[in-house]
Amino acid sequence: MKQTLLSISQIYAKGKENLEKRGSKWEYPPDSDIGASVRLNRKYLDSLFFETKFFDPVEVDSNFTIFGVKLKAPVFCSPLSKADFMLDTDLAEIAKGVSKAGALMMLGIGGSHELQSAVDTGGPVVKMVKPYRETDLIYKKVRDAESRGCVAVGMDIDHFYGRLRGDIVDRAEVFGPQSTDELKELISQAKLPFIIKGVLSVSDAEKAAQLGASAIIVSNHGRSAIDFSVPSMVALPRIVESVGNTCTVLVDTGFKTGNDVLKALAFGAKAVGFASSMLLACAADGAAGVELLINKIIAELRRTMAATGCPDLRAINHSIISQMPPIY
């Protein structure tokens, strides 16, 4: 694959092709009356252009440290759980590729075996726990993650009211809203940095910071929480302005390239997550495909950082972005 897939788009195309050979047609975001937030997030990203600075060339350093771990770039694999179309080995393959690429791996629903397989790659791993109605199960999974060497834990608050699959609400009887008192107690007892995922409003961001979250992820979970929620890139700047000095603001949902990463960083995010992209890269060529994809994302990020005169992550700000008016 390394010889034939020369671009990020080719990796995605190969992944889709291989999934179709398995009998699984890939459609993300869905081209229908659902997935509006994801589609608009893509359109918004594509309306942002870079102001280049080619004179006075700079040497680029994309290194990023989070939760005490140094990464090659501000890129992470957003929380993944085994989907129906995935092979039994896919999560372990993705974790292996993420580790080799020097990025951060996050896991969602899954057991101790999957978590241990990811930790055994030697790369940093984060465990995101669902808001189970059974509170003891939440604490059990957090403690399990702590004992296995994860670098952080967290919760998907956007699953308080179940998970959307098409227009069907799934697992509403398993997941449930968590009160601020319950979350505050959970965060205070956690031995690792705690992440709140699914934040799309200043109100939730401020509450997460007040409860003691070390980081938040601006995310609509690929529209599996609620459709027509604010696209993550639209929500991002106001959230950064509100809590960016008190907790680490991350973002995901619909990002595909290194240029996408730089746009999010210019809007104030500290790092950008990829989920669907990792699934496609794994379908293309397992761990090697994931490693290759992340390396290409980082290479594109670094090249465009140089072209916009940004020697390091601290130099990135909104001044490198120009937004084009809609073209109809």
ZALUMMI-825570 format. One line per field, with one value per residue (C-alpha): residue number from 1; x, y, z; residue in three letters. Coordinates in nm, 2 decimals. Layout:
ZALUMMI-825570
nr: (NUM  ...) $
east: (X  ...) $
north: (Y  ...) $
up: (Z  ...) $
rest: (ALA  ...) $
end
This chain:
ZALUMMI-825570
nr: (1  2  3  4  5  6  7  8  9  10  11  12  13  14  15  16  17  18  19  20  21  22  23  24  25  26  27  28  29  30  31  32  33  34  35  36  37  38  39  40  41  42  43  44  45  46  47  48  49  50  51  52  53  54  55  56  57  58  59  60  61  62  63  64  65  66  67  68  69  70  71  72  73  74  75  76  77  78  79  80  81  82  83  84  85  86  87  88  89  90  91  92  93  94  95  96  97  98  99  100  101  102  103  104  105  106  107  108  109  110  111  112  113  114  115  116  117  118  119  120  121  122  123  124  125  126  127  128  129  130  131  132  133  134  135  136  137  138  139  140  141  142  143  144  145  146  147  148  149  150  151  152  153  154  155  156  157  158  159  160  161  162  163  164  165  166  167  168  169  170  171  172  173  174  175  176  177  178  179  180  181  182  183  184  185  186  187  188  189  190  191  192  193  194  195  196  197  198  199  200  201  202  203  204  205  206  207  208  209  210  211  212  213  214  215  216  217  218  219  220  221  222  223  224  225  226  227  228  229  230  231  232  233  234  235  236  237  238  239  240  241  242  243  244  245  246  247  248  249  250  251  252  253  254  255  256  257  258  259  260  261  262  263  264  265  266  267  268  269  270  271  272  273  274  275  276  277  278  279  280  281  282  283  284  285  286  287  288  289  290  291  292  293  294  295  296  297  298  299  300  301  302  303  304  305  306  307  308  309  310  311  312  313  314  315  316  317  318  319  320  321  322  323  324  325  326  327  328) $
east: (0.00  0.28  0.38  0.04  -0.15  0.03  -0.23  -0.47  -0.77  -0.63  -0.61  -0.97  -1.07  -0.89  -1.06  -1.40  -1.32  -1.21  -1.52  -1.74  -1.57  -1.67  -2.03  -2.02  -2.10  -1.93  -2.14  -2.01  -2.15  -2.48  -2.61  -2.97  -3.19  -2.96  -2.60  -2.66  -2.41  -2.13  -2.20  -2.21  -1.89  -1.72  -1.86  -1.74  -1.39  -1.38  -1.47  -1.15  -0.83  -0.48  -0.29  0.06  0.39  0.66  0.93  1.16  1.12  1.08  1.17  0.86  0.82  0.48  0.55  0.27  0.25  -0.08  -0.14  0.24  0.29  0.49  0.33  0.47  0.17  -0.16  -0.34  -0.53  -0.76  -1.11  -1.28  -1.35  -1.57  -1.61  -1.87  -2.06  -1.86  -1.52  -1.31  -1.23  -0.87  -0.94  -0.93  -0.59  -0.46  -0.57  -0.41  -0.09  -0.08  -0.16  0.12  0.38  0.28  0.34  -0.02  -0.28  -0.53  -0.88  -1.12  -1.49  -1.72  -1.53  -1.39  -1.06  -0.91  -0.95  -0.81  -0.51  -0.44  -0.41  -0.20  0.03  0.13  0.33  0.15  -0.06  -0.42  -0.73  -1.04  -1.38  -1.66  -2.02  -2.28  -2.42  -2.73  -2.55  -2.31  -2.10  -2.02  -1.88  -1.64  -1.55  -1.44  -1.25  -1.06  -0.98  -0.84  -0.63  -0.49  -0.39  -0.18  -0.41  -0.29  -0.64  -1.01  -1.33  -1.70  -1.92  -2.19  -2.36  -2.49  -2.70  -3.01  -2.90  -2.74  -2.89  -2.87  -3.04  -3.35  -3.37  -3.26  -3.04  -2.94  -3.15  -3.22  -2.85  -2.72  -2.87  -2.81  -2.55  -2.60  -2.33  -2.29  -2.23  -1.98  -1.80  -1.76  -1.64  -1.38  -1.26  -1.21  -1.03  -0.66  -0.60  -0.68  -1.05  -1.20  -1.56  -1.65  -1.96  -1.93  -2.09  -2.20  -2.02  -2.25  -2.14  -1.78  -1.79  -1.96  -1.71  -1.42  -1.60  -1.64  -1.26  -1.22  -0.87  -0.98  -1.30  -1.37  -1.59  -1.77  -2.11  -2.00  -2.05  -2.42  -2.48  -2.59  -2.83  -2.88  -2.87  -2.65  -2.40  -2.11  -1.79  -1.59  -1.87  -1.89  -1.51  -1.40  -1.66  -1.57  -1.20  -1.26  -1.46  -1.25  -0.94  -0.73  -0.86  -0.88  -0.74  -0.99  -0.98  -1.21  -1.33  -1.61  -1.55  -1.18  -0.99  -0.65  -0.35  -0.49  -0.81  -0.60  -0.43  -0.76  -0.89  -0.57  -0.61  -0.95  -0.80  -0.81  -0.51  -0.54  -0.77  -0.93  -1.00  -1.23  -1.39  -1.06  -0.89  -1.15  -1.10  -0.72  -0.74  -0.97  -0.71  -0.41  -0.45  -0.20  0.03  -0.26  -0.33  0.03  0.07  -0.25  -0.14  0.21  0.06  -0.17  0.12  0.34  0.06  0.01  0.39  0.41  0.12  0.25  0.57  0.38  0.19  0.50  0.42  0.74  0.56  0.21  0.23  0.26  -0.07  -0.36  -0.67  -0.46  -0.35  -0.72  -0.94  -1.29  -1.45  -1.81  -2.06  -2.06  -2.40) $
north: (0.00  0.24  0.23  0.27  0.50  0.83  1.06  1.08  1.06  0.74  0.58  0.66  0.53  0.20  0.16  0.22  -0.03  -0.30  -0.24  -0.28  -0.61  -0.72  -0.62  -0.30  0.02  0.32  0.64  0.91  1.16  1.01  1.17  1.20  1.40  1.31  1.41  1.78  1.89  1.67  1.79  2.15  2.11  1.99  2.28  2.52  2.38  2.40  2.77  2.85  2.94  3.01  3.34  3.23  3.38  3.24  3.49  3.43  3.05  2.88  2.54  2.36  2.18  2.01  1.83  1.84  1.74  1.64  1.45  1.44  1.25  1.40  1.34  1.40  1.64  1.75  1.46  1.18  0.89  0.98  0.72  0.41  0.11  -0.21  -0.15  -0.43  -0.40  -0.42  -0.73  -0.86  -0.75  -0.40  -0.20  -0.36  -0.29  0.08  0.11  -0.04  0.21  0.51  0.41  0.37  0.71  0.88  0.98  0.93  0.65  0.68  0.39  0.39  0.10  -0.22  -0.46  -0.50  -0.72  -0.44  -0.19  -0.40  -0.47  -0.10  -0.03  -0.32  -0.13  0.11  0.42  0.65  0.54  0.71  0.53  0.71  0.57  0.60  0.76  0.43  0.43  0.18  0.41  0.12  0.02  0.37  0.35  0.00  0.10  0.41  0.20  -0.06  0.20  0.34  0.00  -0.08  0.23  0.47  0.83  0.98  0.88  1.06  1.04  1.10  1.33  1.35  1.00  1.10  1.04  0.73  0.69  0.77  0.50  0.65  0.79  0.52  0.59  0.31  0.22  0.48  0.21  0.16  0.52  0.81  1.16  1.22  1.50  1.76  1.63  1.27  1.39  1.61  1.31  1.09  1.35  1.41  1.04  0.97  0.93  1.04  1.35  1.35  1.45  1.56  1.48  1.60  1.97  2.21  2.50  2.76  2.66  2.29  2.39  2.62  2.35  2.09  2.32  2.40  2.03  1.98  1.84  1.86  1.86  1.88  1.76  1.98  1.71  1.59  1.23  1.20  1.30  0.98  1.20  1.45  1.57  1.94  2.02  2.30  2.19  2.15  2.41  2.66  2.60  2.59  2.96  3.07  2.77  2.84  3.20  3.09  2.81  2.78  2.92  2.67  2.34  2.19  2.22  1.94  1.90  1.62  1.52  1.52  1.62  1.44  1.61  1.79  2.12  2.05  2.01  2.35  2.52  2.39  2.49  2.84  2.85  2.77  2.39  2.22  1.90  1.73  1.39  1.15  0.84  0.75  0.83  0.57  0.31  0.36  0.36  0.03  -0.12  -0.01  -0.18  -0.25  -0.10  0.00  0.20  0.38  0.47  0.59  0.80  0.97  1.03  1.19  1.41  1.53  1.59  1.80  1.99  2.07  2.18  2.42  2.55  2.64  2.80  3.02  3.12  2.91  2.76  2.59  2.53  2.85  3.06  2.94  3.18  3.30  3.55  3.28  3.21  3.39  3.28  3.28  3.40  3.12  3.06  2.96) $
up: (0.00  0.08  -0.29  -0.44  -0.20  -0.24  -0.09  0.20  -0.04  -0.19  0.15  0.22  -0.13  -0.07  0.27  0.12  -0.16  0.09  0.31  0.01  -0.07  0.29  0.21  0.41  0.21  0.36  0.37  0.61  0.65  0.53  0.22  0.33  0.57  0.86  0.94  0.88  1.14  1.00  0.64  0.74  0.94  0.63  0.42  0.69  0.69  0.31  0.33  0.52  0.34  0.44  0.42  0.31  0.42  0.19  0.27  0.57  0.58  0.91  1.05  1.19  1.52  1.55  1.88  2.13  2.49  2.66  2.98  3.03  2.70  2.41  2.07  1.72  1.65  1.80  1.64  1.82  1.74  1.87  2.09  1.89  1.97  1.76  1.50  1.32  1.00  1.18  1.21  1.56  1.52  1.39  1.72  1.81  1.46  1.48  1.82  1.69  1.39  1.62  1.85  1.57  1.43  1.77  1.83  2.11  2.11  2.26  2.32  2.38  2.45  2.50  2.76  2.94  2.67  2.40  2.64  2.74  2.37  2.31  2.61  2.51  2.19  2.42  2.30  2.52  2.56  2.69  2.80  2.75  2.96  2.86  3.10  3.23  3.44  3.65  3.84  3.98  3.62  3.55  3.85  3.76  3.41  3.53  3.79  3.53  3.30  3.58  3.67  3.31  3.25  3.06  3.06  3.10  3.14  3.05  2.97  2.66  2.80  2.46  2.52  2.82  2.61  2.42  2.08  1.74  1.47  1.17  1.33  1.61  1.96  2.08  2.44  2.61  2.88  2.93  2.93  3.13  3.24  3.51  3.76  3.81  4.17  4.04  3.78  4.03  4.26  3.98  3.86  4.21  4.27  3.94  3.97  3.60  3.41  3.32  2.98  2.91  2.55  2.36  2.45  2.20  2.41  2.63  2.91  2.91  2.86  3.17  3.38  3.27  3.38  3.71  3.78  3.74  3.39  3.26  2.90  2.69  2.34  2.12  1.93  1.81  1.81  1.43  1.48  1.69  1.98  1.82  1.47  1.38  1.68  1.63  1.40  1.61  1.41  1.46  1.83  1.89  1.90  2.16  2.38  2.35  2.44  2.75  2.90  2.70  2.98  3.24  3.05  2.73  2.44  2.19  1.88  1.65  1.41  1.03  1.01  0.73  0.66  0.80  0.66  0.86  1.17  1.11  1.06  1.40  1.57  1.43  1.58  1.92  1.96  2.11  1.92  1.66  1.67  1.38  1.41  1.07  0.90  1.12  1.04  0.67  0.70  0.89  0.63  0.37  0.52  0.89  1.13  0.84  0.68  1.01  1.06  0.70  0.72  1.04  0.90  0.59  0.81  1.01  0.70  0.55  0.87  0.90  0.53  0.57  0.90  0.72  0.43  0.68  0.87  1.19  1.33  1.62  1.76  1.97  1.66  1.51  1.54  1.36  1.15  0.91  0.81  0.56  0.51  0.17  0.13  0.02  -0.35  -0.48) $
rest: (MET  LYS  GLN  THR  LEU  LEU  SER  ILE  SER  GLN  ILE  TYR  ALA  LYS  GLY  LYS  GLU  ASN  LEU  GLU  LYS  ARG  GLY  SER  LYS  TRP  GLU  TYR  PRO  PRO  ASP  SER  ASP  ILE  GLY  ALA  SER  VAL  ARG  LEU  ASN  ARG  LYS  TYR  LEU  ASP  SER  LEU  PHE  PHE  GLU  THR  LYS  PHE  PHE  ASP  PRO  VAL  GLU  VAL  ASP  SER  ASN  PHE  THR  ILE  PHE  GLY  VAL  LYS  LEU  LYS  ALA  PRO  VAL  PHE  CYS  SER  PRO  LEU  SER  LYS  ALA  ASP  PHE  MET  LEU  ASP  THR  ASP  LEU  ALA  GLU  ILE  ALA  LYS  GLY  VAL  SER  LYS  ALA  GLY  ALA  LEU  MET  MET  LEU  GLY  ILE  GLY  GLY  SER  HIS  GLU  LEU  GLN  SER  ALA  VAL  ASP  THR  GLY  GLY  PRO  VAL  VAL  LYS  MET  VAL  LYS  PRO  TYR  ARG  GLU  THR  ASP  LEU  ILE  TYR  LYS  LYS  VAL  ARG  ASP  ALA  GLU  SER  ARG  GLY  CYS  VAL  ALA  VAL  GLY  MET  ASP  ILE  ASP  HIS  PHE  TYR  GLY  ARG  LEU  ARG  GLY  ASP  ILE  VAL  ASP  ARG  ALA  GLU  VAL  PHE  GLY  PRO  GLN  SER  THR  ASP  GLU  LEU  LYS  GLU  LEU  ILE  SER  GLN  ALA  LYS  LEU  PRO  PHE  ILE  ILE  LYS  GLY  VAL  LEU  SER  VAL  SER  ASP  ALA  GLU  LYS  ALA  ALA  GLN  LEU  GLY  ALA  SER  ALA  ILE  ILE  VAL  SER  ASN  HIS  GLY  ARG  SER  ALA  ILE  ASP  PHE  SER  VAL  PRO  SER  MET  VAL  ALA  LEU  PRO  ARG  ILE  VAL  GLU  SER  VAL  GLY  ASN  THR  CYS  THR  VAL  LEU  VAL  ASP  THR  GLY  PHE  LYS  THR  GLY  ASN  ASP  VAL  LEU  LYS  ALA  LEU  ALA  PHE  GLY  ALA  LYS  ALA  VAL  GLY  PHE  ALA  SER  SER  MET  LEU  LEU  ALA  CYS  ALA  ALA  ASP  GLY  ALA  ALA  GLY  VAL  GLU  LEU  LEU  ILE  ASN  LYS  ILE  ILE  ALA  GLU  LEU  ARG  ARG  THR  MET  ALA  ALA  THR  GLY  CYS  PRO  ASP  LEU  ARG  ALA  ILE  ASN  HIS  SER  ILE  ILE  SER  GLN  MET  PRO  PRO  ILE  TYR) $
end
